[in-house]
Amino acid sequence: MNKHSTDPETVNLAGYEFYSRSMDKLMEDHILPKIKARAKNFIVTANPEIVMYANKHDDFRSIITRADFIVPDGIGIVLASKWLNKPVTERIAGYDLFIRLLQEANTYKKKVYFLGAEEKNVRKVVSKVNNEYENIIITGFKSGYDLPTDAHMVKEINALKPDIVFVALGYPLQEKWIDRNLNEFQQGLFVGLGGSFDVYSGNLKRAPKIFQKLYLEWLFRLVQEPSRWKRMISIPQFMAMIISKKSKRVT
Ligand code: UDP
């Protein structure tokens, strides 16, 4: 990628190379060709919480920087990119990426695998995908609790040969799981999706569009899951960090 062109593919925000173009471009230029070529691919959907966590944990930071793509999940990242005069084209939320990948998998009759969430929720995901996308081939699924060993999972996934493996274990677990096993996999797009299975299965509600437009998705989430407040402190911390970088003109 040429980081100095006038239309860069990535922008450096707080030390991380974020994909800066649209979801459409990501699909057309990278994801679909890679799936077609059976190339391995690792996508991190990063919001301010993930960035702040990575800043505090070097091992996690290395994992994130090894990924093929870091996409700007979270409006905080989009705002930061504007304040730093390196705007990303749009937010690419994990949930939207999940739905888009399901649509592409349906169009191109691709094989998928679901890993993560509670047993009842991942089962709901599988049956809903089965009903909504007639061409998708569901090769398998596993709940994210009492996970089998890595060796077992690698053997199973390599035997099933999915084109896309949706990994919804929450951060940092999902990125760590992908990163430490990626070498062993023969093919596939691996993407960390946080709570997307819970939303798709109907266990959790996604914020209505109006909340998203007003940048208040975090508030909607906090009301649904009050126990998240501690983790959410990292959002204002991220904003403060960006503002201080802007005032020092260092990124
Ligand atoms: N989860 C899981 N295994 C675990 C811990 C969590 O499968 O050991 C699932 C959990 O059920 C939920 C998702 O991972 O579906 C985490 O969602 P969250 O919205 O907290 O994602 P984050 O914001 O942490 O990435």
py3Dmol code that shows the C-alpha trace and the ligand (Angstrom):
import py3Dmol

protein = """\
ATOM      1  CA  MET A   1       0.000   0.000   0.000  1.00  0.00           C
ATOM      2  CA  ASN A   2       1.254   3.460  -0.810  1.00  0.00           C
ATOM      3  CA  LYS A   3       0.920   5.454   2.359  1.00  0.00           C
ATOM      4  CA  HIS A   4       1.947   8.706   0.668  1.00  0.00           C
ATOM      5  CA  SER A   5      -0.452   8.851  -2.247  1.00  0.00           C
ATOM      6  CA  THR A   6      -3.248  11.443  -2.253  1.00  0.00           C
ATOM      7  CA  ASP A   7      -5.792   8.700  -1.727  1.00  0.00           C
ATOM      8  CA  PRO A   8      -4.048   6.500   0.768  1.00  0.00           C
ATOM      9  CA  GLU A   9      -5.402   3.068   1.585  1.00  0.00           C
ATOM     10  CA  THR A  10      -4.458   3.469   5.202  1.00  0.00           C
ATOM     11  CA  VAL A  11      -4.057   6.361   7.598  1.00  0.00           C
ATOM     12  CA  ASN A  12      -1.966   6.257  10.720  1.00  0.00           C
ATOM     13  CA  LEU A  13      -4.075   7.074  13.756  1.00  0.00           C
ATOM     14  CA  ALA A  14      -2.412   6.923  17.151  1.00  0.00           C
ATOM     15  CA  GLY A  15       0.212   4.557  15.779  1.00  0.00           C
ATOM     16  CA  TYR A  16      -2.112   2.133  13.971  1.00  0.00           C
ATOM     17  CA  GLU A  17      -2.598   1.856  10.215  1.00  0.00           C
ATOM     18  CA  PHE A  18      -6.344   2.031   9.707  1.00  0.00           C
ATOM     19  CA  TYR A  19      -7.943   1.095   6.416  1.00  0.00           C
ATOM     20  CA  SER A  20      -9.244   4.426   5.116  1.00  0.00           C
ATOM     21  CA  ARG A  21     -11.468   3.590   2.161  1.00  0.00           C
ATOM     22  CA  SER A  22     -15.044   2.411   1.995  1.00  0.00           C
ATOM     23  CA  MET A  23     -16.494  -0.987   2.805  1.00  0.00           C
ATOM     24  CA  ASP A  24     -17.204  -1.398  -0.946  1.00  0.00           C
ATOM     25  CA  LYS A  25     -13.538  -0.785  -1.811  1.00  0.00           C
ATOM     26  CA  LEU A  26     -12.396  -3.148   0.909  1.00  0.00           C
ATOM     27  CA  MET A  27     -14.567  -5.870  -0.607  1.00  0.00           C
ATOM     28  CA  GLU A  28     -13.737  -5.198  -4.257  1.00  0.00           C
ATOM     29  CA  ASP A  29     -10.013  -4.556  -3.909  1.00  0.00           C
ATOM     30  CA  HIS A  30      -9.074  -7.001  -1.201  1.00  0.00           C
ATOM     31  CA  ILE A  31     -11.556  -9.316   0.417  1.00  0.00           C
ATOM     32  CA  LEU A  32     -13.243 -10.838  -2.613  1.00  0.00           C
ATOM     33  CA  PRO A  33      -9.995 -11.339  -4.580  1.00  0.00           C
ATOM     34  CA  LYS A  34      -8.365 -12.907  -1.519  1.00  0.00           C
ATOM     35  CA  ILE A  35     -11.277 -15.240  -0.906  1.00  0.00           C
ATOM     36  CA  LYS A  36     -11.201 -16.218  -4.568  1.00  0.00           C
ATOM     37  CA  ALA A  37      -7.472 -16.932  -4.364  1.00  0.00           C
ATOM     38  CA  ARG A  38      -7.960 -18.833  -1.095  1.00  0.00           C
ATOM     39  CA  ALA A  39      -5.433 -16.497   0.501  1.00  0.00           C
ATOM     40  CA  LYS A  40      -5.343 -16.148   4.258  1.00  0.00           C
ATOM     41  CA  ASN A  41      -6.496 -12.856   5.651  1.00  0.00           C
ATOM     42  CA  PHE A  42      -6.917 -11.391   9.141  1.00  0.00           C
ATOM     43  CA  ILE A  43      -9.133  -8.386   9.845  1.00  0.00           C
ATOM     44  CA  VAL A  44      -9.292  -6.478  13.113  1.00  0.00           C
ATOM     45  CA  THR A  45     -12.343  -4.291  13.698  1.00  0.00           C
ATOM     46  CA  ALA A  46     -10.856  -1.693  16.013  1.00  0.00           C
ATOM     47  CA  ASN A  47     -12.746   0.768  18.175  1.00  0.00           C
ATOM     48  CA  PRO A  48     -11.252   3.173  20.754  1.00  0.00           C
ATOM     49  CA  GLU A  49     -11.467   0.487  23.465  1.00  0.00           C
ATOM     50  CA  ILE A  50      -9.285  -1.840  21.421  1.00  0.00           C
ATOM     51  CA  VAL A  51      -6.762   0.894  20.616  1.00  0.00           C
ATOM     52  CA  MET A  52      -6.425   1.851  24.277  1.00  0.00           C
ATOM     53  CA  TYR A  53      -6.100  -1.786  25.284  1.00  0.00           C
ATOM     54  CA  ALA A  54      -3.396  -2.300  22.656  1.00  0.00           C
ATOM     55  CA  ASN A  55      -1.554   0.775  23.915  1.00  0.00           C
ATOM     56  CA  LYS A  56      -1.392  -0.809  27.352  1.00  0.00           C
ATOM     57  CA  HIS A  57      -0.511  -4.349  26.214  1.00  0.00           C
ATOM     58  CA  ASP A  58       2.488  -4.759  23.930  1.00  0.00           C
ATOM     59  CA  ASP A  59       1.631  -8.335  22.983  1.00  0.00           C
ATOM     60  CA  PHE A  60      -1.825  -7.263  21.841  1.00  0.00           C
ATOM     61  CA  ARG A  61      -0.390  -4.257  20.038  1.00  0.00           C
ATOM     62  CA  SER A  62       1.886  -6.573  18.045  1.00  0.00           C
ATOM     63  CA  ILE A  63      -1.049  -8.796  17.150  1.00  0.00           C
ATOM     64  CA  ILE A  64      -3.063  -5.854  15.854  1.00  0.00           C
ATOM     65  CA  THR A  65      -0.176  -4.574  13.767  1.00  0.00           C
ATOM     66  CA  ARG A  66       0.318  -8.022  12.224  1.00  0.00           C
ATOM     67  CA  ALA A  67      -3.276  -8.095  10.933  1.00  0.00           C
ATOM     68  CA  ASP A  68      -3.869  -7.540   7.215  1.00  0.00           C
ATOM     69  CA  PHE A  69      -6.448  -4.862   7.912  1.00  0.00           C
ATOM     70  CA  ILE A  70      -7.460  -2.729  10.847  1.00  0.00           C
ATOM     71  CA  VAL A  71     -10.842  -1.257  10.025  1.00  0.00           C
ATOM     72  CA  PRO A  72     -12.334   1.788  11.763  1.00  0.00           C
ATOM     73  CA  ASP A  73     -15.066   0.404  13.963  1.00  0.00           C
ATOM     74  CA  GLY A  74     -16.473   2.946  16.411  1.00  0.00           C
ATOM     75  CA  ILE A  75     -17.367   6.533  15.698  1.00  0.00           C
ATOM     76  CA  GLY A  76     -14.506   7.619  17.990  1.00  0.00           C
ATOM     77  CA  ILE A  77     -12.006   6.416  15.400  1.00  0.00           C
ATOM     78  CA  VAL A  78     -13.837   8.251  12.609  1.00  0.00           C
ATOM     79  CA  LEU A  79     -13.921  11.496  14.618  1.00  0.00           C
ATOM     80  CA  ALA A  80     -10.239  11.123  15.517  1.00  0.00           C
ATOM     81  CA  SER A  81      -9.376  10.698  11.845  1.00  0.00           C
ATOM     82  CA  LYS A  82     -11.177  13.952  11.034  1.00  0.00           C
ATOM     83  CA  TRP A  83      -9.565  15.903  13.869  1.00  0.00           C
ATOM     84  CA  LEU A  84      -6.151  14.713  12.750  1.00  0.00           C
ATOM     85  CA  ASN A  85      -6.911  15.719   9.129  1.00  0.00           C
ATOM     86  CA  LYS A  86      -6.537  12.149   7.936  1.00  0.00           C
ATOM     87  CA  PRO A  87     -10.176  11.279   7.417  1.00  0.00           C
ATOM     88  CA  VAL A  88     -11.233   7.717   6.818  1.00  0.00           C
ATOM     89  CA  THR A  89     -14.002   7.387   4.222  1.00  0.00           C
ATOM     90  CA  GLU A  90     -16.470   5.766   6.573  1.00  0.00           C
ATOM     91  CA  ARG A  91     -16.938   3.770   9.684  1.00  0.00           C
ATOM     92  CA  ILE A  92     -16.720   0.034   9.089  1.00  0.00           C
ATOM     93  CA  ALA A  93     -18.489  -1.385  12.110  1.00  0.00           C
ATOM     94  CA  GLY A  94     -17.895  -5.017  13.000  1.00  0.00           C
ATOM     95  CA  TYR A  95     -21.589  -5.801  12.773  1.00  0.00           C
ATOM     96  CA  ASP A  96     -21.934  -4.167   9.338  1.00  0.00           C
ATOM     97  CA  LEU A  97     -18.871  -6.041   8.140  1.00  0.00           C
ATOM     98  CA  PHE A  98     -20.417  -9.279   9.404  1.00  0.00           C
ATOM     99  CA  ILE A  99     -23.639  -8.673   7.467  1.00  0.00           C
ATOM    100  CA  ARG A 100     -21.754  -7.590   4.332  1.00  0.00           C
ATOM    101  CA  LEU A 101     -19.592 -10.715   4.434  1.00  0.00           C
ATOM    102  CA  LEU A 102     -22.704 -12.873   4.800  1.00  0.00           C
ATOM    103  CA  GLN A 103     -24.170 -11.166   1.730  1.00  0.00           C
ATOM    104  CA  GLU A 104     -20.985 -11.729  -0.275  1.00  0.00           C
ATOM    105  CA  ALA A 105     -20.785 -15.332   0.895  1.00  0.00           C
ATOM    106  CA  ASN A 106     -24.358 -15.783  -0.277  1.00  0.00           C
ATOM    107  CA  THR A 107     -23.709 -14.189  -3.671  1.00  0.00           C
ATOM    108  CA  TYR A 108     -20.601 -16.267  -4.318  1.00  0.00           C
ATOM    109  CA  LYS A 109     -21.818 -19.449  -2.606  1.00  0.00           C
ATOM    110  CA  LYS A 110     -19.003 -19.478  -0.087  1.00  0.00           C
ATOM    111  CA  LYS A 111     -18.360 -21.616   2.947  1.00  0.00           C
ATOM    112  CA  VAL A 112     -18.455 -20.091   6.414  1.00  0.00           C
ATOM    113  CA  TYR A 113     -17.703 -21.151   9.996  1.00  0.00           C
ATOM    114  CA  PHE A 114     -18.940 -19.484  13.194  1.00  0.00           C
ATOM    115  CA  LEU A 115     -16.879 -19.416  16.362  1.00  0.00           C
ATOM    116  CA  GLY A 116     -17.984 -17.631  19.514  1.00  0.00           C
ATOM    117  CA  ALA A 117     -20.831 -16.601  21.829  1.00  0.00           C
ATOM    118  CA  GLU A 118     -22.959 -18.798  24.035  1.00  0.00           C
ATOM    119  CA  GLU A 119     -24.172 -22.105  22.604  1.00  0.00           C
ATOM    120  CA  LYS A 120     -27.812 -20.986  22.289  1.00  0.00           C
ATOM    121  CA  ASN A 121     -26.831 -17.738  20.548  1.00  0.00           C
ATOM    122  CA  VAL A 122     -24.431 -19.244  18.041  1.00  0.00           C
ATOM    123  CA  ARG A 123     -27.079 -21.878  17.249  1.00  0.00           C
ATOM    124  CA  LYS A 124     -29.577 -19.064  16.611  1.00  0.00           C
ATOM    125  CA  VAL A 125     -27.039 -17.408  14.304  1.00  0.00           C
ATOM    126  CA  VAL A 126     -26.649 -20.615  12.327  1.00  0.00           C
ATOM    127  CA  SER A 127     -30.375 -21.173  11.915  1.00  0.00           C
ATOM    128  CA  LYS A 128     -31.032 -17.529  11.003  1.00  0.00           C
ATOM    129  CA  VAL A 129     -28.254 -17.545   8.395  1.00  0.00           C
ATOM    130  CA  ASN A 130     -29.678 -20.789   7.066  1.00  0.00           C
ATOM    131  CA  ASN A 131     -33.085 -19.159   6.654  1.00  0.00           C
ATOM    132  CA  GLU A 132     -31.926 -15.825   5.295  1.00  0.00           C
ATOM    133  CA  TYR A 133     -29.106 -16.803   2.936  1.00  0.00           C
ATOM    134  CA  GLU A 134     -29.944 -19.817   0.845  1.00  0.00           C
ATOM    135  CA  ASN A 135     -26.577 -20.064  -0.933  1.00  0.00           C
ATOM    136  CA  ILE A 136     -24.267 -19.874   2.047  1.00  0.00           C
ATOM    137  CA  ILE A 137     -22.631 -23.138   2.980  1.00  0.00           C
ATOM    138  CA  ILE A 138     -22.358 -23.389   6.764  1.00  0.00           C
ATOM    139  CA  THR A 139     -19.475 -25.745   7.401  1.00  0.00           C
ATOM    140  CA  GLY A 140     -19.679 -25.668  11.186  1.00  0.00           C
ATOM    141  CA  PHE A 141     -19.871 -23.687  14.400  1.00  0.00           C
ATOM    142  CA  LYS A 142     -18.607 -23.687  17.984  1.00  0.00           C
ATOM    143  CA  SER A 143     -19.640 -21.776  21.041  1.00  0.00           C
ATOM    144  CA  GLY A 144     -16.943 -19.524  22.479  1.00  0.00           C
ATOM    145  CA  TYR A 145     -17.112 -21.157  25.895  1.00  0.00           C
ATOM    146  CA  ASP A 146     -15.248 -24.351  26.824  1.00  0.00           C
ATOM    147  CA  LEU A 147     -13.365 -24.044  23.580  1.00  0.00           C
ATOM    148  CA  PRO A 148     -11.535 -27.139  22.375  1.00  0.00           C
ATOM    149  CA  THR A 149      -7.752 -26.918  22.146  1.00  0.00           C
ATOM    150  CA  ASP A 150      -6.179 -24.888  19.366  1.00  0.00           C
ATOM    151  CA  ALA A 151      -4.883 -28.100  17.780  1.00  0.00           C
ATOM    152  CA  HIS A 152      -8.418 -29.510  17.674  1.00  0.00           C
ATOM    153  CA  MET A 153      -9.861 -26.333  16.182  1.00  0.00           C
ATOM    154  CA  VAL A 154      -7.124 -26.068  13.562  1.00  0.00           C
ATOM    155  CA  LYS A 155      -7.685 -29.685  12.521  1.00  0.00           C
ATOM    156  CA  GLU A 156     -11.441 -29.196  12.304  1.00  0.00           C
ATOM    157  CA  ILE A 157     -11.293 -25.929  10.384  1.00  0.00           C
ATOM    158  CA  ASN A 158      -8.618 -27.158   7.983  1.00  0.00           C
ATOM    159  CA  ALA A 159     -10.727 -30.221   7.240  1.00  0.00           C
ATOM    160  CA  LEU A 160     -13.866 -28.120   6.607  1.00  0.00           C
ATOM    161  CA  LYS A 161     -12.038 -25.496   4.487  1.00  0.00           C
ATOM    162  CA  PRO A 162     -14.325 -22.515   5.162  1.00  0.00           C
ATOM    163  CA  ASP A 163     -13.708 -19.374   3.108  1.00  0.00           C
ATOM    164  CA  ILE A 164     -14.654 -17.162   6.045  1.00  0.00           C
ATOM    165  CA  VAL A 165     -14.271 -17.847   9.762  1.00  0.00           C
ATOM    166  CA  PHE A 166     -16.285 -15.437  11.909  1.00  0.00           C
ATOM    167  CA  VAL A 167     -14.637 -15.215  15.319  1.00  0.00           C
ATOM    168  CA  ALA A 168     -16.850 -13.568  17.947  1.00  0.00           C
ATOM    169  CA  LEU A 169     -15.072 -14.154  21.259  1.00  0.00           C
ATOM    170  CA  GLY A 170     -14.708 -10.471  22.174  1.00  0.00           C
ATOM    171  CA  TYR A 171     -11.369  -8.689  22.266  1.00  0.00           C
ATOM    172  CA  PRO A 172      -8.591  -9.451  23.063  1.00  0.00           C
ATOM    173  CA  LEU A 173      -9.468 -13.149  23.011  1.00  0.00           C
ATOM    174  CA  GLN A 174     -10.583 -13.270  19.379  1.00  0.00           C
ATOM    175  CA  GLU A 175      -7.524 -11.480  17.967  1.00  0.00           C
ATOM    176  CA  LYS A 176      -5.198 -13.600  20.111  1.00  0.00           C
ATOM    177  CA  TRP A 177      -6.930 -16.776  18.987  1.00  0.00           C
ATOM    178  CA  ILE A 178      -6.693 -15.818  15.310  1.00  0.00           C
ATOM    179  CA  ASP A 179      -3.101 -14.618  15.520  1.00  0.00           C
ATOM    180  CA  ARG A 180      -1.697 -17.647  17.293  1.00  0.00           C
ATOM    181  CA  ASN A 181      -3.424 -20.104  14.953  1.00  0.00           C
ATOM    182  CA  LEU A 182      -3.186 -18.275  11.646  1.00  0.00           C
ATOM    183  CA  ASN A 183       0.027 -19.974  10.570  1.00  0.00           C
ATOM    184  CA  GLU A 184      -1.586 -23.362  10.959  1.00  0.00           C
ATOM    185  CA  PHE A 185      -4.633 -22.613   8.863  1.00  0.00           C
ATOM    186  CA  GLN A 186      -4.497 -23.427   5.185  1.00  0.00           C
ATOM    187  CA  GLN A 187      -6.917 -20.783   3.949  1.00  0.00           C
ATOM    188  CA  GLY A 188      -9.634 -18.397   4.978  1.00  0.00           C
ATOM    189  CA  LEU A 189     -10.609 -14.920   5.986  1.00  0.00           C
ATOM    190  CA  PHE A 190     -10.529 -14.601   9.784  1.00  0.00           C
ATOM    191  CA  VAL A 191     -12.320 -11.663  11.321  1.00  0.00           C
ATOM    192  CA  GLY A 192     -12.871 -10.678  14.956  1.00  0.00           C
ATOM    193  CA  LEU A 193     -16.468  -9.577  15.478  1.00  0.00           C
ATOM    194  CA  GLY A 194     -16.978  -8.938  19.198  1.00  0.00           C
ATOM    195  CA  GLY A 195     -20.649  -9.184  20.136  1.00  0.00           C
ATOM    196  CA  SER A 196     -22.020  -9.465  16.576  1.00  0.00           C
ATOM    197  CA  PHE A 197     -23.488 -12.952  17.104  1.00  0.00           C
ATOM    198  CA  ASP A 198     -25.433 -11.666  20.105  1.00  0.00           C
ATOM    199  CA  VAL A 199     -26.910  -8.873  18.011  1.00  0.00           C
ATOM    200  CA  TYR A 200     -27.686 -11.042  14.982  1.00  0.00           C
ATOM    201  CA  SER A 201     -29.280 -13.724  17.161  1.00  0.00           C
ATOM    202  CA  GLY A 202     -31.481 -11.099  18.797  1.00  0.00           C
ATOM    203  CA  ASN A 203     -29.934 -11.566  22.235  1.00  0.00           C
ATOM    204  CA  LEU A 204     -28.762  -7.953  22.184  1.00  0.00           C
ATOM    205  CA  LYS A 205     -30.220  -5.020  20.271  1.00  0.00           C
ATOM    206  CA  ARG A 206     -28.082  -2.801  18.109  1.00  0.00           C
ATOM    207  CA  ALA A 207     -28.527   0.917  18.659  1.00  0.00           C
ATOM    208  CA  PRO A 208     -31.183   2.412  16.362  1.00  0.00           C
ATOM    209  CA  LYS A 209     -29.864   4.510  13.461  1.00  0.00           C
ATOM    210  CA  ILE A 210     -30.683   7.763  15.276  1.00  0.00           C
ATOM    211  CA  PHE A 211     -28.307   6.813  18.112  1.00  0.00           C
ATOM    212  CA  GLN A 212     -25.643   5.941  15.556  1.00  0.00           C
ATOM    213  CA  LYS A 213     -26.142   9.286  13.783  1.00  0.00           C
ATOM    214  CA  LEU A 214     -25.892  11.224  17.024  1.00  0.00           C
ATOM    215  CA  TYR A 215     -22.715   9.306  17.945  1.00  0.00           C
ATOM    216  CA  LEU A 216     -24.535   7.800  20.913  1.00  0.00           C
ATOM    217  CA  GLU A 217     -24.279   4.111  20.101  1.00  0.00           C
ATOM    218  CA  TRP A 218     -22.044   3.705  23.145  1.00  0.00           C
ATOM    219  CA  LEU A 219     -24.842   5.052  25.389  1.00  0.00           C
ATOM    220  CA  PHE A 220     -27.365   2.589  24.007  1.00  0.00           C
ATOM    221  CA  ARG A 221     -24.884  -0.187  24.643  1.00  0.00           C
ATOM    222  CA  LEU A 222     -24.169   0.982  28.155  1.00  0.00           C
ATOM    223  CA  VAL A 223     -27.876   0.943  29.013  1.00  0.00           C
ATOM    224  CA  GLN A 224     -28.164  -2.644  27.742  1.00  0.00           C
ATOM    225  CA  GLU A 225     -24.956  -3.816  29.409  1.00  0.00           C
ATOM    226  CA  PRO A 226     -24.254  -1.527  32.404  1.00  0.00           C
ATOM    227  CA  SER A 227     -21.329  -3.721  33.439  1.00  0.00           C
ATOM    228  CA  ARG A 228     -19.411  -2.346  30.458  1.00  0.00           C
ATOM    229  CA  TRP A 229     -18.936   1.068  32.070  1.00  0.00           C
ATOM    230  CA  LYS A 230     -15.417   0.268  33.278  1.00  0.00           C
ATOM    231  CA  ARG A 231     -14.279  -0.707  29.809  1.00  0.00           C
ATOM    232  CA  MET A 232     -16.000   2.287  28.276  1.00  0.00           C
ATOM    233  CA  ILE A 233     -13.862   4.703  30.257  1.00  0.00           C
ATOM    234  CA  SER A 234     -11.292   4.067  27.574  1.00  0.00           C
ATOM    235  CA  ILE A 235     -13.459   5.949  25.033  1.00  0.00           C
ATOM    236  CA  PRO A 236     -13.002   9.427  26.623  1.00  0.00           C
ATOM    237  CA  GLN A 237      -9.386   8.456  27.354  1.00  0.00           C
ATOM    238  CA  PHE A 238      -8.906   7.761  23.651  1.00  0.00           C
ATOM    239  CA  MET A 239     -10.468  11.101  22.727  1.00  0.00           C
ATOM    240  CA  ALA A 240      -8.246  12.919  25.223  1.00  0.00           C
ATOM    241  CA  MET A 241      -5.192  11.181  23.758  1.00  0.00           C
ATOM    242  CA  ILE A 242      -6.152  12.245  20.231  1.00  0.00           C
ATOM    243  CA  ILE A 243      -6.773  15.840  21.294  1.00  0.00           C
ATOM    244  CA  SER A 244      -3.391  15.964  22.986  1.00  0.00           C
ATOM    245  CA  LYS A 245      -1.719  14.493  19.891  1.00  0.00           C
ATOM    246  CA  LYS A 246      -3.471  17.097  17.766  1.00  0.00           C
ATOM    247  CA  SER A 247      -2.317  19.949  19.972  1.00  0.00           C
ATOM    248  CA  LYS A 248       1.255  18.616  19.802  1.00  0.00           C
ATOM    249  CA  ARG A 249       0.816  17.891  16.085  1.00  0.00           C
ATOM    250  CA  VAL A 250       2.250  14.421  16.558  1.00  0.00           C
ATOM    251  CA  THR A 251       0.438  11.237  15.539  1.00  0.00           C
TER     252      THR A 251
END
"""
ligand_1 = """\
25
UDP
N -17.455 -14.644 24.384
C -17.103 -15.926 24.078
N -16.186 -16.564 24.858
C -15.607 -15.978 25.933
C -15.961 -14.636 26.228
C -16.878 -13.985 25.419
O -17.594 -16.488 23.108
O -14.803 -16.618 26.609
C -18.433 -13.970 23.543
C -19.611 -13.377 24.278
O -20.600 -14.363 24.497
C -20.053 -12.299 23.324
C -18.749 -11.856 22.673
O -17.820 -12.888 22.928
O -20.897 -12.847 22.343
C -18.170 -10.571 23.275
O -18.932 -9.534 22.936
P -18.525 -8.046 23.289
O -19.597 -7.185 22.760
O -18.181 -7.928 24.727
O -17.227 -7.867 22.382
P -15.986 -6.895 22.586
O -16.530 -5.517 22.649
O -15.381 -7.333 23.880
O -15.095 -7.164 21.432
"""
view = py3Dmol.view(width=600, height=400)
view.addModel(protein, "pdb")
view.setStyle({"model": 0}, {"cartoon": {"style": "trace"}})
view.addModel(ligand_1, "xyz")
view.setStyle({"model": 1}, {"stick": {}})
view.zoomTo()
view.show()
